[in-house]
Amino acid sequence: LVKEDYAKNPDYYNALSAVRNGKVYGQLPYISYYNNIETGIADAYFLGKILYPNEFKDIDVIEKADQIYTFMLGKPLYNIMAERFGGYVKIDL
C-alpha cells in the first residue's frame, strides 16, 4: 500500500527524511478491532533491531515473533501474518 501511495504522491514521501535516507520499514499491524498485544511486543523487537542493531544483533525477529505468538496464542503465526500484511521488511521506494 505504501508503494501504491508513493506512486500517487512521490513529492510528499520524498520530503520525509526516512525516505531520503532509505530507512522505511514495514511491520505488522497490531490494532484491529482491539489491541493485539502479542504483535505489538513482536513489533517492538523488530523496532529494536532497526534502532539498536548492536544491542539486538543476537535476536532473530521472526523467531522471536513466533516465540511470542506460541506463548500467547498457542502456535507460531509470523508466516501467516507476514503473508497477509508484508512482515518485517525494508521498503524501497
Protein Blocks (a to p, Z undefined) as FASTA:
>chain_A
ZZmmmmmmmmlmmmpmklmnopaccdddfbehiacfklmmmmmmmmmmmmmmmlmmmpcf
klmmmmmmmmmnopafklmmmmmnnpaadddZZ
